[in-house]
C-alpha cells in the first residue's frame, strides 16, 4: 500500500474556487478505494464552514522559516468521509475573505509549502511515499525537498508529482523573493530553475524539479506543448515531456446523481418528462415564463475570458432571436457581469442571469437545462460537461482540452454522439452549432433522446482516473 499526501491550496467541501477544489475533494476517496493511504494537507482558511470542522484536533505548534523570518504555525487534523485532512494554521496568512489574489501571495504560499514539509514528520504513524502537489500554490514543494531537505532522512526516497490544473495561473513574482522568501542565492542553479523572463515563476520551478508532471486531460497535455496553449512555458514543458502525462479528471457520482441529488425539484434517473418538471420549476424560480417545450440553455461558469464569453456576447442578439430560453449562473470579471445584466434587461422573457456562487442552483440548472454551453477558449479538463451528461443535459462545446476528450459530436448519419461541438474559436461557428442542436431538439425527438442516453451512459466517475494515478505512484515508488 502506498502512502500519498495531496498538498493543495483548496479542497472541497472546506474551501474551493473551482475545479481544483472539486478534484482534491474527490480524487483521494477514489484512490483510497483502490488501497492507497491518501491524505490531504491545505491552509486553514478563516472562511471554512464550522460544520466541516467538527472533531478538529490540534496536533502541534512549531515555527517555519520564511527567508529571514520565523513564523508561527499550528497543525491540526479533521477526518472527513474517511480521509484525513491536515490544516496549516496561521491567521496572519490565511484568516482572510478570499483564498487568493493578495499582494503577499508569494509569501503566503512560500510559507505554506515550507510548513507542509515541516509538518509531515510531525504526523504520527504516516510517512508519504508520494507528495502530490496541485497547481502553482504548491509548486515550490519539489524544489524545497531537493534544495532544503535533501539531507533529511525523512525525505529520502519521497517522490513528487505536480498536477497542472490551469497553466494560465503560474505564481509569478519579483525576483527579489528568491532570497527574501526562499533562501535561494542569486545566480545559483536553484535560482536559474525558478527564474523565467526576469521574474520568479513558482510553476516553472515545479516543472523542473518534480519527479512527474500530470495534467487533467490527454488533449491538454499535448496542447500545452505548443505556444498557443503553453502560456509561455511550452519550451520548458517540451524539455520535460518525458515525465508529462494527461490523466482525465472525473466527477463524484455520489454527489452528481439525479436519482439522489437533494438539490433537485424532482429526482429522476433518465426520464425526460421528469427533467421537464425540473425545467418548469427552474423557470418559475428564476422568473422566466413557464414552458416545458421551449429549449432551455444553461451556462454555469466562472465569468472569465477563458470561458469563451466574448464569443457568446458577440452573438447574443442573434441567439435571442431564436425560440429558446437561457439561464446564466456565475461570478467573475465585472465586464462580463455587466454584459449579461444588459442582455437580461433587454430580453427579460428569454434570459435569466444570476451573478452569484450557488452550488444548489448550479445543480438545478444541470438537471433542468436541455443544453449546456461551454464555448471555452481553452479548457484543461472541464467538469461541467461531465456533470451535464450525468443529468441528461446535452453539452455544446468547443473542441479543446478535456472538452474534446469527453464530448463526441453528434453524427446525423450514424446517430452516434453525446453532444455538439465546434473547432475554431469563432462566434458564428458557436451560433451555427447551437442552431444545429436546436434543430435536432425540435425536429427529431428520438435522436435527441439517443444523444442524452449516450451521455448518461458515459463513465466519468473517478474510477479510471484513480487507477491511472495509482499506476503512476507505483512507477515512481519503484
Backbone torsions as a table, in degrees:
resi	resn	phi	psi	omega
1	UNK	NA	131.5	-179.7
2	UNK	-92.1	143.0	175.7
3	UNK	-99.8	121.5	-176.3
4	UNK	-127.3	136.6	171.3
5	UNK	-122.9	129.0	174.7
6	UNK	-87.9	125.9	172.4
7	UNK	-109.0	123.2	-173.5
8	UNK	-152.0	155.8	176.5
9	UNK	-78.7	-11.4	179.9
10	UNK	-160.1	155.6	177.0
11	UNK	-158.8	126.4	175.4
12	UNK	-71.6	144.6	6.2
13	UNK	-93.8	5.6	-173.1
14	UNK	-70.7	-46.9	179.3
15	UNK	-160.6	133.9	176.2
16	UNK	-157.2	151.0	173.4
17	UNK	-116.3	-13.1	-178.3
18	UNK	-178.9	-147.3	-173.5
19	UNK	-62.7	-32.1	177.8
20	UNK	-56.0	-47.5	179.6
21	UNK	-62.7	-38.4	178.2
22	UNK	-63.7	-42.8	-178.2
23	UNK	-65.0	-48.5	-177.1
24	UNK	-68.3	-23.6	176.6
25	UNK	-81.4	-22.7	-173.4
26	UNK	-108.7	-42.3	-173.7
27	UNK	-59.7	-40.8	-179.8
28	UNK	-57.0	-35.9	179.9
29	UNK	-65.0	-39.3	179.7
30	UNK	-69.2	-37.9	178.4
31	UNK	-67.8	-38.8	178.5
32	UNK	-61.0	-38.5	179.6
33	UNK	-64.4	-19.7	177.0
34	UNK	-92.6	2.2	174.4
35	UNK	107.2	0.5	178.3
36	UNK	-82.7	144.3	170.6
37	UNK	-90.9	95.1	-173.5
38	UNK	-112.8	134.8	-178.5
39	UNK	-132.9	168.3	-175.5
40	UNK	-130.2	139.9	173.7
41	UNK	-129.1	133.0	-173.7
42	UNK	-152.1	168.8	175.9
43	UNK	-69.3	150.5	174.2
44	UNK	-92.8	88.3	-178.6
45	UNK	-73.7	151.4	178.9
46	UNK	-66.8	-24.0	-175.8
47	UNK	-89.5	4.7	178.5
48	UNK	-64.4	125.1	-179.8
49	UNK	-58.7	134.2	-175.1
50	UNK	-60.6	-30.8	-178.7
51	UNK	-60.4	-27.4	178.4
52	UNK	-82.9	-9.0	-176.3
53	UNK	-104.0	11.7	175.8
54	UNK	-59.9	131.4	-178.0
55	UNK	85.8	9.6	179.1
56	UNK	-58.4	132.4	-177.3
57	UNK	-122.4	123.0	175.5
58	UNK	-75.1	132.7	-177.4
59	UNK	-101.6	-54.4	-172.8
60	UNK	-164.0	154.2	170.2
61	UNK	-109.7	146.0	175.7
62	UNK	-160.5	-179.4	178.3
63	UNK	-118.4	149.4	-176.5
64	UNK	-123.0	132.3	177.3
65	UNK	-81.2	124.2	173.2
66	UNK	-123.2	94.9	-170.2
67	UNK	62.4	-125.9	-180.0
68	UNK	-86.3	-4.9	-177.3
69	UNK	-88.1	154.0	170.9
70	UNK	-121.1	108.7	-171.4
71	UNK	-107.0	140.4	178.4
72	UNK	-66.3	144.5	175.6
73	UNK	-147.0	138.0	171.7
74	UNK	-116.8	145.5	177.6
75	UNK	-116.9	128.4	178.1
76	UNK	-132.5	174.4	-173.0
77	UNK	-146.5	142.8	170.1
78	UNK	-134.4	139.6	170.8
79	UNK	-100.5	121.8	-176.2
80	UNK	-131.0	122.3	-179.1
81	UNK	49.6	41.4	175.0
82	UNK	82.4	0.6	-179.5
83	UNK	-110.8	135.9	174.9
84	UNK	-82.1	122.0	174.8
85	UNK	-110.3	126.8	177.3
86	UNK	-107.8	144.2	-174.5
87	UNK	-125.0	127.3	173.0
88	UNK	-86.3	117.0	-170.9
89	UNK	-112.4	113.2	170.4
90	UNK	-149.0	108.7	-171.9
91	UNK	-65.0	-32.2	179.7
92	UNK	-60.0	-40.8	-177.4
93	UNK	-86.8	-33.1	-166.1
94	UNK	-121.8	-8.0	177.2
95	UNK	-87.9	76.3	-175.9
96	UNK	-137.4	169.5	-175.2
97	UNK	-71.1	-34.0	-176.4
98	UNK	-119.3	168.0	179.4
99	UNK	-83.2	-42.3	-175.0
100	UNK	-134.5	176.3	173.6
101	UNK	99.1	19.1	-178.7
102	UNK	-103.1	156.0	-178.7
103	UNK	-62.4	-24.2	-178.5
104	UNK	-104.8	26.1	179.1
105	UNK	-58.7	-33.7	177.7
106	UNK	-58.1	-44.7	-179.3
107	UNK	-73.0	-40.0	-177.5
108	UNK	-59.5	-44.6	-175.3
109	UNK	-89.5	-16.5	165.5
110	UNK	-67.0	-44.1	175.6
111	UNK	-60.3	-47.1	-178.0
112	UNK	-59.3	-45.7	-177.7
113	UNK	-63.0	-44.3	179.3
114	UNK	-66.6	-38.1	179.9
115	UNK	-64.8	-36.5	175.9
116	UNK	-58.4	-47.6	-176.6
117	UNK	-69.9	-29.1	175.1
118	UNK	-76.5	-26.0	-177.2
119	UNK	-76.9	-40.4	-169.4
120	UNK	-56.6	-42.5	177.4
121	UNK	-67.1	-13.8	-178.9
122	UNK	-92.3	-1.2	176.6
123	UNK	-88.7	115.6	-173.8
124	UNK	-69.7	131.1	173.2
125	UNK	76.2	15.7	-179.4
126	UNK	-142.7	121.2	170.9
127	UNK	-127.5	122.8	-176.2
128	UNK	-74.0	142.5	165.5
129	UNK	-84.1	-32.8	-175.7
130	UNK	-130.9	132.1	167.0
131	UNK	-106.5	113.9	-176.3
132	UNK	-99.3	109.7	-174.8
133	UNK	-97.7	144.3	-174.7
134	UNK	-125.8	116.3	176.0
135	UNK	62.4	-176.5	-168.7
136	UNK	-66.1	-22.8	-176.6
137	UNK	-61.2	-24.9	-179.3
138	UNK	-121.8	11.6	-175.7
139	UNK	-69.7	-13.8	176.7
140	UNK	-75.1	-20.6	-173.3
141	UNK	-58.0	-47.1	178.6
142	UNK	-59.1	-38.9	177.4
143	UNK	-65.2	-45.4	-176.8
144	UNK	-63.4	-38.6	178.1
145	UNK	-60.3	-45.2	-176.2
146	UNK	-71.3	-44.7	-171.4
147	UNK	-87.6	-33.6	-173.4
148	UNK	-110.3	-21.0	-175.3
149	UNK	-124.2	18.4	-176.1
150	UNK	-63.0	-27.2	-179.5
151	UNK	-96.7	-1.3	-178.1
152	UNK	-78.5	120.1	-178.1
153	UNK	-57.7	-29.8	-178.5
154	UNK	-60.9	-34.4	-173.9
155	UNK	-96.7	5.2	176.1
156	UNK	-65.6	125.3	178.1
157	UNK	84.7	-5.4	178.3
158	UNK	-75.3	129.6	-178.7
159	UNK	-105.8	156.9	-178.4
160	UNK	-122.2	139.5	172.3
161	UNK	-119.6	133.2	175.6
162	UNK	-116.5	120.5	178.4
163	UNK	-101.8	129.0	175.7
164	UNK	-90.1	111.3	174.3
165	UNK	-90.6	-36.4	178.4
166	UNK	-156.6	108.9	-173.7
167	UNK	-71.7	-15.2	-179.2
168	UNK	-64.2	-31.1	-178.8
169	UNK	-100.3	110.4	-167.1
170	UNK	-116.5	-13.0	-174.9
171	UNK	72.9	67.7	-176.6
172	UNK	-105.9	125.0	-173.5
173	UNK	-141.7	166.6	179.0
174	UNK	-59.1	146.9	-179.6
175	UNK	-59.7	-24.6	-177.8
176	UNK	-60.0	-22.4	-178.0
177	UNK	-69.2	-20.1	-177.7
178	UNK	-58.1	-47.4	178.2
179	UNK	-81.9	-42.1	-172.5
180	UNK	-68.5	-39.7	-175.4
181	UNK	-108.7	-30.7	-170.1
182	UNK	-109.3	-7.5	179.8
183	UNK	66.0	33.3	-178.9
184	UNK	-108.2	128.2	-175.9
185	UNK	-78.1	135.0	177.7
186	UNK	-58.2	134.1	179.4
187	UNK	89.1	-7.3	178.8
188	UNK	-75.6	167.4	177.8
189	UNK	-60.7	-40.1	179.2
190	UNK	-63.2	-40.7	178.4
191	UNK	-62.8	-41.2	178.9
192	UNK	-65.5	-33.8	-179.7
193	UNK	-73.0	-23.0	179.3
194	UNK	-97.4	-23.4	-177.2
195	UNK	-76.4	137.6	177.1
196	UNK	-153.7	121.1	179.5
197	UNK	53.2	42.3	174.8
198	UNK	77.5	14.9	179.4
199	UNK	-138.4	164.9	171.9
200	UNK	-86.4	126.5	-176.2
201	UNK	-121.4	106.6	-176.7
202	UNK	-60.1	-42.0	-177.0
203	UNK	-65.1	-41.9	179.9
204	UNK	-58.7	-44.5	178.9
205	UNK	-59.4	-41.8	178.8
206	UNK	-63.1	-40.4	180.0
207	UNK	-63.5	-36.5	-178.6
208	UNK	-73.8	-41.4	-171.0
209	UNK	-90.5	-26.1	-174.7
210	UNK	-63.1	147.0	177.0
211	UNK	-74.0	-29.1	177.4
212	UNK	-147.1	147.0	177.7
213	UNK	-121.2	131.0	172.7
214	UNK	-124.9	158.7	167.9
215	UNK	-137.2	175.3	-156.2
216	UNK	-95.0	12.2	169.6
217	UNK	-164.9	150.4	178.4
218	UNK	-60.2	-41.7	-179.2
219	UNK	-64.8	-42.6	178.8
220	UNK	-63.4	-33.7	178.4
221	UNK	-62.0	-35.4	177.0
222	UNK	-82.0	-34.6	-179.1
223	UNK	-63.0	-40.5	-173.8
224	UNK	-72.8	-4.6	172.8
225	UNK	-82.5	-2.4	-178.7
226	UNK	-109.4	153.7	-178.8
227	UNK	-59.5	-33.9	-175.2
228	UNK	-64.5	-39.8	-176.4
229	UNK	-104.0	-11.2	-170.8
230	UNK	-78.4	-5.8	176.0
231	UNK	52.2	35.9	178.8
232	UNK	88.2	-17.1	-177.1
233	UNK	-100.9	10.8	-176.5
234	UNK	-61.6	-35.9	178.2
235	UNK	-64.1	-43.4	177.0
236	UNK	-62.4	-42.6	-178.9
237	UNK	-66.3	-37.0	177.4
238	UNK	-64.0	-35.1	177.1
239	UNK	-67.7	-26.9	-177.4
240	UNK	-104.6	13.8	-169.2
241	UNK	-63.0	-25.5	-179.3
242	UNK	-66.8	-20.8	178.4
243	UNK	-108.7	14.6	-179.6
244	UNK	-103.9	134.6	172.2
245	UNK	-145.5	153.3	178.0
246	UNK	-104.4	125.1	177.7
247	UNK	-123.1	117.5	-174.8
248	UNK	-64.3	134.3	173.2
249	UNK	-65.5	167.5	173.6
250	UNK	-131.7	-172.9	174.9
251	UNK	-129.3	157.7	-178.7
252	UNK	-84.1	108.5	-176.6
253	UNK	-70.0	-14.3	174.7
254	UNK	-75.6	-27.3	178.9
255	UNK	-88.7	-45.3	-176.4
256	UNK	-100.2	83.1	-178.5
257	UNK	-142.8	105.7	-174.9
258	UNK	-63.7	-15.8	179.0
259	UNK	-79.5	-21.1	-176.4
260	UNK	-128.1	-2.8	-174.1
261	UNK	-64.3	115.4	-177.8
262	UNK	-71.2	-10.5	-178.6
263	UNK	-81.9	-14.5	-172.8
264	UNK	-80.4	153.3	173.1
265	UNK	-69.5	-43.3	-179.7
266	UNK	-136.1	125.8	178.4
267	UNK	-80.4	150.1	-178.4
268	UNK	-159.4	165.3	174.0
269	UNK	-100.9	-62.5	-178.8
270	UNK	-141.1	4.7	-175.8
271	UNK	-69.1	117.6	176.0
272	UNK	-71.1	-22.5	175.2
273	UNK	-66.4	-45.9	177.7
274	UNK	-69.3	-29.8	174.2
275	UNK	-63.5	-39.1	177.0
276	UNK	-65.2	-32.6	174.6
277	UNK	-62.0	-41.4	176.5
278	UNK	-63.9	-39.3	179.0
279	UNK	-59.6	-47.4	-178.8
280	UNK	-61.3	-40.9	179.6
281	UNK	-67.6	-37.9	177.9
282	UNK	-67.3	-42.6	177.7
283	UNK	-55.6	-44.8	178.9
284	UNK	-63.3	-41.0	-177.2
285	UNK	-64.7	-40.5	-174.3
286	UNK	-96.9	0.1	174.0
287	UNK	88.7	22.7	174.8
288	UNK	-97.0	153.2	176.9
289	UNK	-59.4	134.6	-178.0
290	UNK	-75.1	121.2	-178.8
291	UNK	-156.6	106.8	-176.8
292	UNK	-71.1	-19.8	-175.2
293	UNK	-91.3	-25.0	-177.6
294	UNK	-68.5	135.2	178.1
295	UNK	-66.6	132.8	-178.5
296	UNK	-112.4	121.4	177.4
297	UNK	-97.6	139.1	176.6
298	UNK	-115.5	147.3	173.4
299	UNK	-137.6	108.3	178.8
300	UNK	-119.1	107.7	-168.4
301	UNK	-162.5	161.2	164.5
302	UNK	-74.4	132.7	-177.1
303	UNK	-83.1	92.3	-170.3
304	UNK	-147.0	151.6	-177.5
305	UNK	-60.3	-28.7	178.7
306	UNK	-56.8	-29.0	-169.3
307	UNK	-85.7	7.1	175.8
308	UNK	77.1	21.9	-175.7
309	UNK	-71.8	-23.8	174.9
310	UNK	-60.9	-41.2	178.2
311	UNK	-61.5	-45.2	-176.7
312	UNK	-64.8	-43.7	178.8
313	UNK	-60.7	-35.8	-176.3
314	UNK	-67.4	-30.0	-176.2
315	UNK	-108.7	7.9	-170.7
316	UNK	-60.7	-41.3	179.6
317	UNK	-62.6	-43.1	178.2
318	UNK	-66.5	-37.3	179.8
319	UNK	-65.2	-40.2	-178.9
320	UNK	-71.2	-13.0	173.0
321	UNK	-73.2	-18.4	179.7
322	UNK	-76.8	159.8	175.6
323	UNK	-82.2	93.8	-177.1
324	UNK	-163.5	172.7	169.3
325	UNK	-130.5	162.1	-177.7
326	UNK	-147.3	140.4	176.1
327	UNK	-122.4	129.6	180.0
328	UNK	-116.7	131.4	176.1
329	UNK	-133.0	127.4	176.4
330	UNK	162.7	170.8	174.1
331	UNK	-135.6	164.2	177.8
332	UNK	158.8	-132.4	-175.6
333	UNK	-63.3	133.8	-176.7
334	UNK	-58.9	-34.8	-178.1
335	UNK	-63.0	-40.0	179.4
336	UNK	-73.6	-37.7	176.2
337	UNK	-58.6	-47.5	-179.3
338	UNK	-63.8	-39.0	-179.8
339	UNK	-62.9	-43.9	179.6
340	UNK	-68.0	-37.0	175.4
341	UNK	-61.1	-40.0	179.8
342	UNK	-62.4	-48.2	-178.5
343	UNK	-67.4	-33.3	178.2
344	UNK	-66.4	-36.1	177.6
345	UNK	-72.1	-29.1	-179.1
346	UNK	-79.1	-32.0	-177.5
347	UNK	-128.9	64.2	-173.1
348	UNK	-65.3	-23.4	180.0
349	UNK	-87.5	-4.5	-176.5
350	UNK	-122.3	-24.1	-172.8
351	UNK	-129.7	124.2	173.9
352	UNK	-114.9	131.1	-176.0
353	UNK	-123.9	126.7	177.3
354	UNK	-122.0	105.0	-179.5
355	UNK	-91.3	85.6	179.2
356	UNK	-166.9	167.9	172.6
357	UNK	-102.8	115.6	-175.9
358	UNK	-145.8	99.4	-176.5
359	UNK	-62.5	-40.0	-179.2
360	UNK	-63.8	-42.7	178.5
361	UNK	-66.4	-35.7	176.8
362	UNK	-59.3	-44.6	177.9
363	UNK	-60.5	-40.5	179.4
364	UNK	-62.9	-38.5	179.9
365	UNK	-69.2	-44.2	176.9
366	UNK	-55.5	-39.4	-175.8
367	UNK	-80.4	-22.6	-171.8
368	UNK	-101.4	-33.0	-175.8
369	UNK	-69.9	150.6	173.0
370	UNK	-85.3	-31.3	-178.7
371	UNK	-139.0	148.3	176.6
372	UNK	-119.8	128.4	-178.1
373	UNK	-92.5	131.2	173.4
374	UNK	-142.9	74.2	-176.9
375	UNK	-87.5	46.0	-167.1
376	UNK	-61.6	142.1	170.5
377	UNK	-65.3	-44.6	168.6
378	UNK	-148.6	154.5	-176.6
379	UNK	-151.4	99.5	-177.6
380	UNK	-49.7	-46.9	174.6
381	UNK	-136.6	-63.1	-172.7
382	UNK	85.1	129.6	174.9
383	UNK	-110.9	-26.8	-173.4
384	UNK	-61.2	-36.7	-179.4
385	UNK	-67.3	-34.1	177.2
386	UNK	-68.6	-43.9	178.5
387	UNK	-61.5	-45.1	-178.9
388	UNK	-55.5	-48.5	-177.7
389	UNK	-64.4	-32.9	176.6
390	UNK	-61.7	-27.6	-177.9
391	UNK	-103.7	20.6	179.3
392	UNK	62.3	28.5	177.0
393	UNK	-104.6	134.8	-172.3
394	UNK	-90.6	121.3	179.8
395	UNK	-80.0	142.6	172.3
396	UNK	-120.0	111.8	-167.0
397	UNK	-133.7	161.7	167.2
398	UNK	-89.5	144.2	-175.6
399	UNK	-79.2	86.1	178.7
400	UNK	-150.6	146.8	175.0
401	UNK	50.8	-136.8	-177.9
402	UNK	-67.4	-20.0	175.9
403	UNK	-64.8	-40.5	178.4
404	UNK	-67.9	-33.2	-177.8
405	UNK	-75.7	-20.4	-172.3
406	UNK	-114.4	-24.8	-176.4
407	UNK	-103.7	117.2	177.7
408	UNK	-95.5	115.7	-175.6
409	UNK	-63.5	139.4	-178.7
410	UNK	-64.0	134.1	179.5
411	UNK	-114.8	113.3	-177.5
412	UNK	-62.6	-30.0	-176.2
413	UNK	-72.1	-41.5	-174.9
414	UNK	-102.7	-17.5	-175.6
415	UNK	79.0	2.7	-179.6
416	UNK	-82.2	154.3	175.8
417	UNK	128.8	153.5	178.8
418	UNK	-123.4	9.6	179.9
419	UNK	-176.0	-165.1	179.3
420	UNK	-130.0	145.2	-176.8
421	UNK	-147.6	161.2	175.0
422	UNK	-138.8	154.6	-169.4
423	UNK	-95.4	-48.3	-172.5
424	UNK	-87.6	147.7	178.7
425	UNK	-79.3	81.3	-171.2
426	UNK	-142.2	130.4	-173.4
427	UNK	-62.4	-40.4	-176.0
428	UNK	-80.0	-21.0	168.3
429	UNK	-65.9	-39.2	175.2
430	UNK	-61.5	-47.6	-178.7
431	UNK	-61.4	-43.3	179.3
432	UNK	-61.3	-40.2	-177.8
433	UNK	-68.7	-39.3	176.4
434	UNK	-63.2	-44.7	180.0
435	UNK	-62.5	-36.9	178.2
436	UNK	-64.1	-42.9	178.2
437	UNK	-64.9	-41.1	179.0
438	UNK	-61.5	-38.7	-179.1
439	UNK	-63.8	-44.3	178.4
440	UNK	-65.1	-41.1	-179.5
441	UNK	-59.1	-42.8	-175.2
442	UNK	-79.6	-37.0	-165.9
443	UNK	-105.8	-14.8	-176.0
444	UNK	-140.7	81.4	-176.1
445	UNK	-63.2	-34.6	179.6
446	UNK	-65.3	-43.9	178.7
447	UNK	-63.8	-40.3	-179.6
448	UNK	-63.0	-43.4	178.8
449	UNK	-62.5	-37.6	177.9
450	UNK	-63.9	-38.5	178.6
451	UNK	-65.3	-45.3	-179.5
452	UNK	-65.0	-37.2	179.3
453	UNK	-66.9	-40.1	178.4
454	UNK	-60.6	-42.5	178.4
455	UNK	-65.5	-42.6	-176.8
456	UNK	-65.4	-30.6	-176.9
457	UNK	-84.1	-6.6	176.2
458	UNK	-66.2	145.8	177.2
459	UNK	-101.7	99.5	176.5
460	UNK	-109.2	22.3	175.3
461	UNK	-68.8	172.1	-178.7
462	UNK	-78.8	-2.4	-171.4
463	UNK	-57.7	-52.3	-176.6
464	UNK	-66.5	-41.5	-179.6
465	UNK	-63.3	-43.9	-179.3
466	UNK	-60.9	-39.8	177.7
467	UNK	-62.9	-40.0	178.9
468	UNK	-64.0	-41.1	178.0
469	UNK	-66.6	-40.3	179.0
470	UNK	-62.6	-39.2	176.3
471	UNK	-61.9	-40.7	178.4
472	UNK	-64.0	-45.8	-179.6
473	UNK	-60.1	-41.3	180.0
474	UNK	-63.4	-43.0	178.8
475	UNK	-60.3	-45.1	-178.0
476	UNK	-67.5	-41.6	-177.8
477	UNK	-66.1	-30.2	178.1
478	UNK	-75.6	NA	NA
